[in-house]
Amino acid sequence: MNWRNYRRQTLVTLLLLALWGTFALASPVTFGNARIYRSFMSTIPVTTVLTLGMTLLIVAGEMDMSFPSVSAVAAFVFAWAYAKAGIDPWAAFVAALAAGALMGWFNGLLVVVVGVPSIIATIGAQFLWRGLALLLSDGIAIPLAQVRGTSLYQVFTGRLGAWGVPAQALWAVGTAVCLGLLLNRRPFGEALLFIGDNRKTAEMMGIRVPRVRVGAFVLMGFLAAFAGMLATLELNNWWPTQGDGYMLLVFAAVFVGGTSAYGGQGTVYGSFIGSIVIGIIEAGIVSAGLTGLWTRFVHGLVIILSLSGYALFARRR
């Protein structure tokens, strides 16, 4: 890991501590209560998993705008298979993950084989997958109250220990550890960094660039499906607009975490902390006595200040 990444990780960590300190001073009762942290651990992991997948994709110089819809379709596969077809919940869960990976593979083919720029291809795919979710569901939500009694629910979103720690928080941490090792200790991760930095150089080094690029999209689709499953299991419900609202949060977390918008540079740690930063903002704003209308403004301000700070540090390198 280079020195620039260390500095960016330090900056985003200081940003998190500064925000937490500000909110704790503004609302000591709220931020001094364990309940709000349990709430964070039940909601932020969905954003975290999506952010981590997007980080690896942007590191490779690509982008996926379709992940909210991929998440919705994959979760629909689970909801229909379990609630309508009566399939075992674990089998339905595997089917949902497979559906996400398949949609990611399709996105990858559009970009790598057909040659459509990733941002354009995945905007189109966003409408395609969302339309598919609406057509298959007739725009009707699927209640999943019965899933609470299954081992699947307990494993992924149950409450653990005397503190009632949401299981999805541990899965988010585990995902971060696995992807951190993948990016920094495995050939696939090194290939992503080389491709994002200079695709032609990567080809000259013998890296199978098309395969790695498609693989990054498959991984993003898989993680979008996993995030969708965490949200579905937590709320015991599938709804047609599931995933909407995560686009801004995910890209904000990625760039606040220090990932370069140009590819070739980024860290899993930075994105992990970035997702927490973005996740606590709304609660901090409301608990400080401001209205939720401030949320988008503060999100934008944090993104601009973070990117500006990284740019200034890069100039002084």
C-alpha positions as CSV (number, residue, x, y, z in Angstrom):
1,M,0.0,0.0,0.0
2,N,1.4,3.4,-1.0
3,W,1.8,6.4,1.2
4,R,-1.0,8.3,-0.5
5,N,-3.5,5.5,0.6
6,Y,-2.2,5.7,4.2
7,R,-2.9,9.5,4.2
8,R,-6.3,9.1,2.8
9,Q,-7.2,6.4,5.3
10,T,-6.0,8.7,8.1
11,L,-8.1,11.6,6.7
12,V,-11.3,9.6,6.5
13,T,-10.7,8.2,10.0
14,L,-10.2,11.7,11.4
15,L,-13.4,12.8,9.5
16,L,-15.4,10.1,11.2
17,L,-14.0,11.0,14.6
18,A,-14.7,14.7,14.0
19,L,-18.3,14.0,13.0
20,W,-18.9,11.7,15.9
21,G,-17.5,14.2,18.3
22,T,-19.6,17.0,16.9
23,F,-22.8,15.0,17.0
24,A,-22.0,13.7,20.5
25,L,-21.5,17.3,21.8
26,A,-24.6,18.5,20.0
27,S,-26.8,15.6,21.3
28,P,-25.0,13.8,24.2
29,V,-28.2,11.9,25.3
30,T,-28.7,10.4,21.8
31,F,-25.1,9.6,21.1
32,G,-24.5,8.4,24.6
33,N,-27.1,5.7,24.3
34,A,-26.3,2.2,23.0
35,R,-29.6,2.1,21.2
36,I,-28.5,4.4,18.4
37,Y,-25.3,2.3,17.8
38,R,-27.4,-0.9,17.5
39,S,-29.6,1.0,15.0
40,F,-26.5,2.0,13.0
41,M,-25.3,-1.7,13.0
42,S,-28.6,-2.8,11.6
43,T,-28.9,-0.2,8.8
44,I,-25.4,0.8,7.7
45,P,-24.2,-2.7,6.7
46,V,-26.4,-2.6,3.6
47,T,-24.7,0.6,2.4
48,T,-21.3,-0.8,3.5
49,V,-21.6,-4.0,1.4
50,L,-22.7,-2.0,-1.7
51,T,-19.9,0.5,-1.1
52,L,-17.2,-2.2,-0.9
53,G,-18.4,-3.8,-4.2
54,M,-18.4,-0.4,-5.9
55,T,-15.0,0.4,-4.6
56,L,-13.4,-2.6,-6.4
57,L,-15.3,-1.7,-9.6
58,I,-14.2,1.9,-9.6
59,V,-10.6,0.9,-8.7
60,A,-10.7,-1.0,-12.1
61,G,-11.9,2.1,-13.9
62,E,-15.5,1.1,-14.2
63,M,-18.8,2.1,-12.7
64,D,-22.2,0.4,-12.0
65,M,-25.3,2.5,-11.9
66,S,-27.6,-0.5,-11.9
67,F,-26.9,-2.0,-8.5
68,P,-30.1,-0.7,-6.8
69,S,-32.2,-2.6,-9.4
70,V,-29.9,-5.6,-9.3
71,S,-30.5,-5.7,-5.5
72,A,-34.2,-5.5,-6.0
73,V,-34.5,-8.3,-8.6
74,A,-32.2,-10.6,-6.6
75,A,-34.3,-10.0,-3.4
76,F,-37.5,-10.6,-5.4
77,V,-36.1,-14.0,-6.5
78,F,-35.7,-14.9,-2.8
79,A,-39.1,-13.5,-1.9
80,W,-41.0,-15.3,-4.7
81,A,-39.1,-18.6,-4.3
82,Y,-39.6,-18.7,-0.5
83,A,-43.1,-17.1,0.0
84,K,-44.8,-18.1,-3.2
85,A,-43.1,-21.3,-4.4
86,G,-42.5,-22.7,-0.9
87,I,-38.8,-23.3,-1.6
88,D,-36.4,-23.8,1.4
89,P,-35.1,-20.4,2.5
90,W,-31.5,-21.3,2.1
91,A,-32.0,-22.6,-1.4
92,A,-33.9,-19.3,-2.2
93,F,-31.1,-17.3,-0.7
94,V,-28.5,-19.1,-2.9
95,A,-30.8,-18.5,-5.9
96,A,-30.9,-14.8,-5.1
97,L,-27.1,-14.5,-5.0
98,A,-26.8,-16.4,-8.2
99,A,-29.3,-14.1,-9.9
100,G,-27.3,-11.1,-8.7
101,A,-24.1,-12.6,-10.1
102,L,-25.8,-13.4,-13.4
103,M,-27.0,-9.8,-13.8
104,G,-23.5,-8.6,-13.0
105,W,-22.2,-10.9,-15.7
106,F,-24.7,-9.5,-18.2
107,N,-23.6,-5.9,-17.3
108,G,-20.0,-7.0,-17.7
109,L,-20.6,-8.4,-21.2
110,L,-22.3,-5.1,-22.2
111,V,-19.3,-3.2,-21.2
112,V,-16.4,-5.5,-22.0
113,V,-17.6,-7.5,-25.0
114,V,-20.1,-5.1,-26.7
115,G,-18.0,-2.1,-25.8
116,V,-20.6,0.2,-24.2
117,P,-19.1,2.6,-21.7
118,S,-19.9,1.3,-18.2
119,I,-21.8,4.3,-17.0
120,I,-24.1,4.3,-20.0
121,A,-24.5,0.5,-20.1
122,T,-25.4,0.3,-16.5
123,I,-27.8,3.3,-16.6
124,G,-29.7,1.3,-19.3
125,A,-29.4,-1.9,-17.1
126,Q,-30.8,0.1,-14.2
127,F,-34.0,0.6,-16.1
128,L,-34.0,-2.9,-17.5
129,W,-33.7,-4.6,-14.1
130,R,-36.1,-2.3,-12.3
131,G,-38.6,-2.8,-15.0
132,L,-38.2,-6.6,-14.7
133,A,-38.8,-6.4,-10.9
134,L,-42.0,-4.4,-11.5
135,L,-43.2,-6.7,-14.2
136,L,-42.6,-9.9,-12.2
137,S,-44.1,-8.5,-9.0
138,D,-47.0,-6.6,-10.6
139,G,-45.7,-3.7,-8.5
140,I,-46.9,-5.5,-5.3
141,A,-44.8,-6.0,-2.2
142,I,-44.3,-9.5,-0.8
143,P,-44.6,-9.8,3.0
144,L,-42.1,-12.2,4.6
145,A,-43.1,-12.2,8.3
146,Q,-42.6,-16.0,8.4
147,V,-38.9,-15.7,7.6
148,R,-38.2,-14.5,11.2
149,G,-38.5,-18.0,12.4
150,T,-35.9,-19.4,10.1
151,S,-32.2,-20.1,10.7
152,L,-31.5,-17.9,7.7
153,Y,-32.8,-14.9,9.4
154,Q,-30.9,-15.7,12.6
155,V,-27.6,-16.2,10.8
156,F,-27.7,-13.0,8.7
157,T,-29.9,-10.5,10.7
158,G,-30.5,-12.0,14.1
159,R,-29.4,-10.3,17.3
160,L,-26.3,-11.7,19.0
161,G,-25.3,-11.7,22.6
162,A,-26.5,-9.8,25.6
163,W,-26.0,-6.5,23.7
164,G,-28.2,-7.6,20.9
165,V,-25.6,-6.9,18.2
166,P,-27.2,-7.2,14.7
167,A,-25.6,-10.1,12.8
168,Q,-25.4,-8.1,9.6
169,A,-22.8,-5.8,11.2
170,L,-20.5,-8.8,11.6
171,W,-21.2,-9.8,8.0
172,A,-20.3,-6.3,6.8
173,V,-17.0,-6.5,8.7
174,G,-16.3,-10.0,7.3
175,T,-17.0,-8.8,3.8
176,A,-14.6,-5.9,4.3
177,V,-11.9,-8.2,5.5
178,C,-12.4,-10.7,2.6
179,L,-12.4,-7.9,0.0
180,G,-9.4,-6.2,1.6
181,L,-7.4,-9.4,1.3
182,L,-8.7,-9.9,-2.2
183,L,-7.6,-6.4,-3.3
184,N,-4.2,-6.3,-1.6
185,R,-3.1,-10.0,-1.3
186,R,-4.5,-11.8,-4.4
187,P,-3.7,-11.6,-8.1
188,F,-7.3,-10.6,-8.9
189,G,-7.0,-7.5,-6.7
190,E,-3.6,-6.6,-8.1
191,A,-5.0,-6.9,-11.6
192,L,-7.9,-4.5,-10.8
193,L,-5.4,-1.9,-9.6
194,F,-3.2,-2.3,-12.7
195,I,-6.2,-2.2,-15.1
196,G,-7.6,0.9,-13.4
197,D,-4.2,2.6,-13.5
198,N,-3.4,1.8,-17.2
199,R,-5.3,-0.8,-19.1
200,K,-2.7,-1.1,-21.9
201,T,0.1,-1.6,-19.5
202,A,-1.9,-4.3,-17.7
203,E,-2.4,-6.2,-21.1
204,M,1.4,-6.0,-21.7
205,M,2.0,-7.5,-18.3
206,G,-0.1,-10.5,-19.4
207,I,-3.2,-9.7,-17.3
208,R,-6.4,-11.1,-18.8
209,V,-8.0,-7.7,-18.8
210,P,-11.5,-8.7,-20.2
211,R,-11.9,-11.6,-17.8
212,V,-10.9,-9.4,-14.8
213,R,-13.2,-6.6,-15.8
214,V,-16.2,-8.9,-16.3
215,G,-15.3,-10.6,-13.0
216,A,-15.5,-7.2,-11.2
217,F,-19.0,-6.7,-12.5
218,V,-20.0,-10.2,-11.4
219,L,-18.7,-9.5,-7.9
220,M,-20.6,-6.2,-7.8
221,G,-23.8,-8.1,-8.8
222,F,-23.2,-10.7,-6.2
223,L,-22.6,-8.1,-3.4
224,A,-25.7,-6.1,-4.6
225,A,-27.8,-9.3,-4.2
226,F,-26.3,-9.9,-0.8
227,A,-27.0,-6.4,0.4
228,G,-30.6,-6.7,-0.9
229,M,-31.0,-9.9,1.1
230,L,-29.7,-8.2,4.3
231,A,-32.3,-5.4,3.8
232,T,-35.1,-7.9,3.0
233,L,-34.4,-10.1,6.0
234,E,-34.1,-7.2,8.3
235,L,-37.4,-5.7,7.3
236,N,-39.2,-9.1,6.7
237,N,-40.5,-7.6,3.4
238,W,-39.7,-7.2,-0.2
239,W,-41.0,-4.1,-2.0
240,P,-40.8,-3.1,-5.7
241,T,-38.7,0.1,-5.2
242,Q,-36.2,-1.7,-3.0
243,G,-32.7,-0.3,-3.4
244,D,-33.8,3.2,-4.4
245,G,-32.1,5.8,-2.3
246,Y,-28.7,4.0,-2.1
247,M,-27.1,5.5,-5.2
248,L,-26.1,8.7,-3.5
249,L,-25.1,7.1,-0.3
250,V,-22.8,4.5,-2.0
251,F,-21.0,6.9,-4.3
252,A,-20.6,9.4,-1.4
253,A,-19.1,6.7,0.8
254,V,-16.7,5.5,-2.0
255,F,-15.3,8.9,-2.7
256,V,-15.3,10.1,0.9
257,G,-13.3,6.9,1.6
258,G,-10.6,8.1,-0.8
259,T,-11.1,6.0,-3.9
260,S,-10.0,7.8,-7.0
261,A,-12.7,8.6,-9.5
262,Y,-10.2,7.9,-12.2
263,G,-9.4,4.3,-11.1
264,G,-6.2,2.6,-10.1
265,Q,-6.4,3.7,-6.5
266,G,-8.6,3.0,-3.5
267,T,-8.8,1.0,-0.2
268,V,-11.4,-1.2,1.3
269,Y,-10.7,0.3,4.7
270,G,-11.3,3.8,3.5
271,S,-14.6,2.8,1.9
272,F,-15.7,0.9,5.0
273,I,-15.1,4.0,7.2
274,G,-16.7,6.2,4.5
275,S,-19.9,4.2,4.6
276,I,-20.0,4.7,8.4
277,V,-19.4,8.5,7.9
278,I,-22.3,8.7,5.5
279,G,-24.5,6.4,7.6
280,I,-24.3,8.5,10.8
281,I,-24.9,11.9,9.1
282,E,-28.7,11.7,9.0
283,A,-29.1,10.5,12.6
284,G,-26.6,13.2,13.7
285,I,-28.4,15.9,11.9
286,V,-31.8,15.0,13.3
287,S,-30.6,14.4,16.8
288,A,-28.9,17.8,16.7
289,G,-32.3,19.4,16.3
290,L,-32.2,20.1,12.5
291,T,-34.7,18.7,10.0
292,G,-33.9,15.8,7.7
293,L,-34.0,18.3,4.8
294,W,-30.4,19.1,5.7
295,T,-29.2,15.6,5.0
296,R,-28.5,15.9,1.2
297,F,-26.8,19.3,1.8
298,V,-24.5,17.9,4.4
299,H,-23.8,14.8,2.3
300,G,-22.8,17.0,-0.6
301,L,-20.7,19.2,1.6
302,V,-18.8,16.2,3.1
303,I,-18.1,14.8,-0.4
304,I,-16.8,18.2,-1.7
305,L,-14.7,18.8,1.3
306,S,-13.3,15.3,1.3
307,L,-12.4,15.3,-2.4
308,S,-10.9,18.8,-2.1
309,G,-8.8,17.7,0.8
310,Y,-7.5,14.6,-1.1
311,A,-6.7,16.8,-4.1
312,L,-4.8,19.3,-2.1
313,F,-2.8,16.6,-0.3
314,A,-2.0,15.0,-3.7
315,R,-0.6,18.3,-5.0
316,R,1.7,18.6,-2.0
317,R,3.0,15.0,-2.5
